Amino acid sequence: MSYADQFKRMEKGFDFAQAVAEADRCLVCHDAPCSKGCPAETDPGTFIRKLRLRNVTGAIRTIKENNALGGACGVLCPTARLCEKECSATGIGRPIEIGRIQRFLIEHGWSTGFKAYATPSPRPEKVAVVGSGPAGLSCATELARQGVQVTVFEERSEPGGIIRYGVPAYRFDKAFLKNELQDLKDLGVKFKCNTRVEGAEGAQRLLDSGFRAVFLAPGLWGAERLPVKGNTKGVYTSVEFLAMLREERFEELAKHAKDKAVAVIGGGSVALDCAESALKLGARDVHLVYRRSYAQMPAEQEERQAALALGVHFLLLNQPTGYLTDGSGRLKGLRLVRTRLGEPDASGRRKPVEIKGSGWTLELSLVVEAIGNRPDEADWAGLVKLDGRGLVLAGGKNRKTSARKVFAGGDIVRGPALVVEAVQDGKLAARAILGSLK
């Protein structure tokens, strides 16, 4: 099987009969707790009720009016700890599979040519959106639905942000994203790709050129690295690794992974995506290296169990300290020291404490560092206030920054977060921007 086949289109979701049967299990709560459990106010209680009544187009319209990325959220959201966790059916059986119903409805709309949004009456105001990830796309949609002229500036060659470049194709493929983006283009949203807005000066130029407001949603494209001097050949950040996979540069990665040992450092969802991807590249052994315990891993329980079932080796309570290289600087191994759990740290989890004299080396051919993301080198400090991590400070209810006419949302405000949370940031900012245009 080719690498392209290994990273083929994601599995199909519900068909019509399955979606209706699942919706029919809904208890039709008067004050649906599942709707309260959605950070983006997608309102699953309403769209499931409409599907039960066979009002399919009404159900689709409910999703799209509340969530511009309803399809992406249906695929990528950790529904088990959000809306489905709140489902009343949990008390008598299993929760309704809300995410899969949501995905079905969006895909059904595309297959039938359903037009998600009415054509708005045009307005003269122009607004710039910096970044085409979930927050930027959500904000652009809400503004364009009100007739505002929206231009989205994207540094990379294609729009989509993290869901385009940071999620493997077998989880969320390009065709799905293309359909999601078409709804925005039908509203008249303009995309300027390969166009980087250089920090504070770039944003100020947008305001000076006639844009009435700017929404900053560039995401976090800088990667946290191990504190090791120099560059080691064969070591990638998760940002680099996943982007190369999305660009189908399989052979370039496979020459260091196929039939060899690979390590992924980290315990989050991104780390597990990288580990599964390494297996698809033909790695003999994939080690997930995490300095805490299994129970403290931030990845979802289902993701952890799936990785174990695929054969990923969980190397827990081990702290990476450096790399072993050959004379050319090529990776030969990962230096590790065993840890034990001490007292809780600021995150509320027990802090890993290195065990003296327990150092050892794991022989490897490729390592992916999936230990977190940070803002890239773009400097927003001359325009807006930042916190100690370099994240933009923005109001929780309106996503307003310290600068006049500048709003911000998504990971650049929250740090690494969920797609659905970024969608809500875009909605909140759009409402505030519309208010400022009056």
C-alpha positions in Angstrom: 0.0 0.0 0.0 1.3 3.4 -1.0 1.9 6.2 1.5 -0.9 8.2 -0.2 -3.2 5.3 0.6 -2.0 5.1 4.2 -2.9 8.8 4.6 -6.1 8.4 2.6 -9.4 10.2 3.2 -10.9 9.9 6.6 -13.5 7.3 7.3 -17.1 7.9 6.4 -19.5 9.2 9.0 -23.2 8.3 9.6 -25.5 7.7 6.6 -29.1 9.0 6.7 -30.6 6.0 8.4 -27.9 5.9 11.0 -28.2 9.6 11.8 -32.0 9.5 12.1 -31.9 6.4 14.3 -29.4 8.1 16.6 -31.5 11.2 16.7 -34.6 9.2 17.6 -32.8 8.1 20.9 -32.8 11.8 22.0 -34.9 12.5 25.1 -35.8 15.9 23.7 -34.9 17.8 26.9 -36.8 21.0 27.5 -33.6 22.9 28.5 -31.1 20.7 26.6 -27.9 20.3 28.7 -26.0 19.3 25.6 -26.5 22.7 24.1 -25.0 24.3 27.2 -22.0 22.0 26.9 -21.0 23.4 23.5 -18.5 26.2 23.8 -19.5 27.6 20.3 -23.3 27.6 21.0 -23.9 25.2 18.1 -27.1 24.2 19.9 -27.2 20.4 19.4 -30.5 20.1 21.3 -32.2 22.1 18.5 -30.7 20.5 15.5 -31.2 16.9 16.8 -34.8 17.7 17.6 -35.3 19.0 14.1 -33.7 15.9 12.6 -36.1 13.8 14.8 -39.0 15.6 13.1 -37.3 15.0 9.7 -36.7 18.7 9.2 -33.3 18.0 7.8 -32.7 21.4 6.1 -33.8 23.1 9.3 -31.3 21.0 11.3 -28.5 21.9 8.9 -29.4 25.6 9.0 -29.3 25.6 12.8 -25.7 24.3 12.8 -24.4 26.7 10.1 -26.1 29.7 11.6 -24.5 29.0 14.9 -21.1 27.6 13.8 -19.4 28.4 10.5 -17.2 25.4 11.0 -19.9 23.0 12.0 -18.5 20.3 9.8 -15.0 20.5 11.1 -16.2 20.6 14.7 -18.4 17.5 14.1 -15.2 15.7 13.1 -12.6 17.2 15.4 -14.3 18.1 18.6 -13.8 16.0 21.7 -17.5 15.7 22.1 -17.2 13.0 24.7 -16.1 15.7 27.3 -18.2 18.5 25.9 -21.8 18.2 24.6 -22.1 14.4 24.9 -20.9 14.5 28.5 -23.9 16.6 29.3 -26.4 14.4 27.4 -29.3 13.3 29.6 -29.4 9.9 28.0 -26.1 9.1 29.8 -28.1 8.4 32.9 -30.0 5.5 31.3 -27.6 4.3 28.7 -25.0 5.8 26.4 -25.0 9.5 25.3 -26.3 10.5 21.8 -23.4 10.6 19.3 -23.9 14.3 18.7 -20.6 14.9 16.8 -21.4 12.2 14.2 -25.0 13.5 13.7 -23.6 17.0 13.2 -21.1 15.8 10.7 -23.8 13.9 8.8 -26.0 16.9 8.6 -23.2 19.1 7.2 -22.2 16.5 4.6 -25.8 15.9 3.6 -26.2 19.6 3.0 -23.2 19.6 0.7 -24.4 16.5 -1.2 -27.8 18.1 -1.8 -26.5 21.5 -2.8 -28.1 23.2 0.3 -27.1 26.9 0.5 -26.0 27.5 4.0 -26.4 31.3 4.0 -28.6 33.9 2.3 -26.9 36.5 0.2 -26.6 39.6 2.4 -27.1 43.2 1.5 -23.6 44.7 0.9 -22.2 47.3 3.3 -19.3 49.7 2.6 -17.2 48.8 5.7 -14.1 46.7 5.3 -12.6 44.5 8.0 -9.3 42.6 7.9 -8.8 39.1 9.4 -5.3 38.0 10.0 -5.1 34.2 9.9 -7.4 31.7 8.3 -7.7 29.2 11.1 -10.9 28.4 12.9 -11.1 31.7 14.8 -10.4 33.8 11.6 -12.9 31.8 9.5 -15.6 32.1 12.1 -15.2 35.8 12.5 -15.1 36.3 8.7 -18.3 34.4 8.3 -20.2 36.3 10.9 -19.1 39.6 9.4 -19.8 38.6 5.8 -23.3 37.4 6.7 -24.0 41.0 7.7 -22.7 42.3 4.4 -19.3 43.5 5.7 -16.5 43.3 3.1 -14.0 40.9 4.7 -10.5 40.1 3.5 -8.6 37.2 5.2 -4.8 37.4 5.1 -3.1 34.0 5.3 0.7 33.5 5.3 0.6 30.0 3.9 -0.4 28.9 0.4 -3.9 27.7 1.3 -6.5 28.8 4.0 -7.5 26.6 6.9 -4.8 27.3 9.5 -4.3 24.4 12.0 -7.1 22.3 10.5 -5.3 22.5 7.1 -1.7 22.1 8.2 -1.8 20.6 11.6 -4.3 17.6 11.4 -3.4 14.4 9.5 -5.5 13.8 6.4 -6.9 10.6 7.7 -8.6 12.6 10.5 -9.6 15.6 8.4 -9.0 15.7 4.7 -8.7 18.6 2.2 -11.9 17.8 0.4 -13.9 18.2 3.6 -12.2 21.5 4.3 -12.7 22.7 0.7 -16.5 22.3 1.1 -16.4 24.2 4.5 -14.5 27.1 2.9 -16.8 27.3 -0.1 -19.6 28.5 2.2 -17.4 31.5 3.1 -16.5 32.2 -0.5 -20.1 32.2 -1.5 -20.6 35.0 1.1 -18.0 37.0 -0.7 -15.1 36.5 1.8 -11.8 37.2 0.0 -8.7 35.3 0.8 -5.2 36.6 0.2 -2.8 33.7 0.7 1.0 33.8 0.7 0.5 37.2 2.4 2.1 37.6 5.8 1.0 40.5 8.1 4.2 41.4 9.9 3.2 42.0 13.5 2.2 45.4 14.8 3.4 47.4 11.8 1.6 45.2 9.4 -1.7 45.4 11.3 -1.4 49.2 11.6 -0.9 49.4 7.8 -4.1 47.6 7.4 -6.0 50.1 9.5 -4.3 53.0 7.7 -5.3 51.6 4.3 -9.0 51.8 5.1 -10.0 48.7 7.1 -12.3 49.7 9.9 -11.1 46.9 12.2 -8.6 44.1 12.4 -9.1 40.7 13.9 -5.9 39.0 14.9 -6.0 35.2 14.7 -2.6 34.1 13.4 -2.5 30.9 15.6 0.6 29.5 17.2 3.1 28.4 14.6 6.2 28.5 16.7 7.1 25.3 18.4 8.5 24.6 21.9 11.8 22.8 21.7 13.9 20.8 24.0 16.6 23.0 25.5 19.3 21.5 23.4 22.0 23.4 21.6 22.3 23.1 17.8 20.2 21.4 15.2 20.1 17.6 15.1 19.3 16.0 11.7 16.3 13.8 12.1 14.5 15.8 14.8 11.3 17.6 13.8 8.8 19.7 15.6 5.2 18.6 15.4 4.4 21.6 13.3 7.1 20.7 10.7 6.2 17.0 10.8 2.5 17.4 10.3 2.8 20.1 7.7 5.2 17.8 5.6 2.6 15.0 5.8 -0.2 17.4 4.6 2.1 18.4 1.7 2.5 14.7 1.0 6.3 14.7 1.4 6.0 11.1 2.5 9.2 9.8 1.0 11.3 12.5 2.7 10.1 11.4 6.1 9.9 7.7 5.4 13.6 7.4 4.6 14.2 8.0 8.3 11.2 6.2 9.6 10.5 3.0 7.6 11.6 -0.1 9.4 13.3 2.0 12.1 12.6 3.2 15.6 10.9 6.6 16.1 10.0 8.6 19.2 7.4 11.2 19.7 7.9 13.5 22.7 4.7 14.6 24.4 1.4 13.4 25.8 -1.3 15.5 24.0 -3.5 14.9 21.0 -1.0 16.3 18.6 1.7 13.9 19.9 -0.7 10.9 19.3 -1.4 12.2 15.8 2.3 12.2 15.1 2.8 8.7 16.6 0.0 7.2 14.5 1.4 9.0 11.4 4.9 7.5 12.1 3.3 4.0 12.1 1.7 4.8 8.7 5.2 5.7 7.4 6.3 2.2 8.2 8.2 2.7 11.5 9.2 -0.6 13.2 8.6 0.9 16.6 7.1 4.1 17.7 7.7 5.3 21.3 5.6 7.9 22.9 7.8 9.6 25.5 6.1 11.4 28.3 7.5 12.7 31.5 4.4 12.1 33.6 2.0 9.2 34.0 -0.6 7.7 31.7 -3.4 9.3 33.8 -1.9 12.8 33.5 -1.7 12.8 29.7 -3.7 15.6 28.3 -4.8 13.5 25.3 -8.4 12.2 25.3 -8.9 8.7 26.7 -10.2 7.3 23.4 -7.1 8.7 21.6 -4.7 7.0 24.1 -6.5 3.7 23.9 -6.5 3.8 20.1 -2.8 4.5 20.0 -2.1 1.5 22.3 -4.3 -0.7 20.1 -2.2 0.4 17.1 1.0 -0.7 18.8 2.5 2.6 20.0 4.8 2.0 22.9 4.0 4.3 25.8 7.3 5.2 27.5 6.1 7.0 30.6 7.8 8.7 33.5 10.8 9.5 31.3 12.2 13.0 30.7 14.2 13.7 27.5 17.4 15.5 28.2 19.2 15.6 24.9 20.2 13.8 21.7 23.0 11.4 20.7 24.4 12.1 17.2 27.0 10.7 14.8 29.9 12.7 13.4 27.7 14.4 10.8 25.1 15.6 13.3 22.6 12.9 12.4 20.4 11.6 15.2 21.4 8.3 16.7 19.5 8.3 20.0 17.5 10.1 22.6 19.0 10.7 26.1 16.5 10.2 28.9 16.3 10.2 32.6 13.6 8.4 34.6 11.2 10.5 36.7 8.8 10.1 39.7 5.8 12.2 40.5 6.2 14.9 43.1 3.9 17.6 44.4 1.3 19.3 42.1 2.6 22.2 40.1 0.8 25.2 38.7 -1.1 23.0 36.2 -2.6 21.0 39.1 -0.8 17.9 38.0 1.9 16.2 40.0 5.3 17.6 38.9 7.8 15.1 37.4 11.0 14.9 39.4 14.2 13.5 37.8 15.7 10.4 39.5 19.4 10.9 39.9 21.6 8.3 38.3 18.8 6.9 36.1 19.9 8.3 32.8 19.8 6.1 29.7 19.7 6.3 25.9 17.1 5.1 23.5 18.4 4.3 20.0 16.3 6.1 17.3 16.4 7.3 13.7 13.7 10.0 14.0 12.2 12.2 16.8 9.2 14.4 16.7 9.0 17.1 19.5 5.3 17.6 20.2 5.7 19.5 23.5 3.7 22.6 22.8 3.3 25.7 20.6 4.1 29.3 21.0 3.7 32.5 19.0 6.0 32.8 16.1 8.5 35.7 15.7 5.8 38.2 14.6 5.9 41.1 17.1 2.5 42.3 18.2 3.8 44.2 21.2 3.9 47.5 19.5 0.2 47.4 18.9 -1.4 45.4 21.7 -0.6 44.3 25.2 0.8 40.7 25.7 1.0 38.4 28.6 4.2 36.8 29.8 4.0 34.0 27.3 3.7 36.4 24.3 -0.1 35.8 23.9 -2.3 38.7 23.1 -4.5 40.0 25.9 -8.2 40.3 24.8 -11.5 40.8 26.6 -13.4 37.6 27.2 -16.8 38.8 26.1 -15.8 40.9 23.1 -12.2 39.9 22.3 -11.2 43.5 22.3 -7.5 44.2 22.7 -5.8 47.3 24.2 -5.5 48.9 20.7 -8.4 50.7 19.2 -10.1 48.8 16.4 -8.1 45.7 17.0 -9.6 42.4 18.2 -8.0 39.0 18.7 -9.0 35.4 19.3 -8.1 31.7 19.0 -4.8 30.3 20.1 -2.9 33.6 20.0 -5.2 34.6 23.0 -5.9 31.3 24.7 -2.8 29.3 24.0 -3.3 25.8 22.4 -7.1 25.2 22.6 -10.0 23.5 20.9 -11.3 24.3 17.4 -14.7 24.9 18.9 -13.3 27.5 21.4 -11.6 29.3 18.5 -14.9 29.4 16.6 -16.6 31.0 19.6 -13.8 33.6 19.8 -14.5 34.5 16.2 -18.2 34.9 16.9 -17.6 37.1 19.9 -15.2 39.3 18.1 -17.5 39.7 15.1 -20.3 40.8 17.3 -18.1 43.4 18.9 -16.8 44.6 15.5 -20.3 45.0 14.1 -21.1 47.0 17.2 -18.1 49.3 16.6 -19.1 49.9 13.0 -22.5 51.5 13.9 
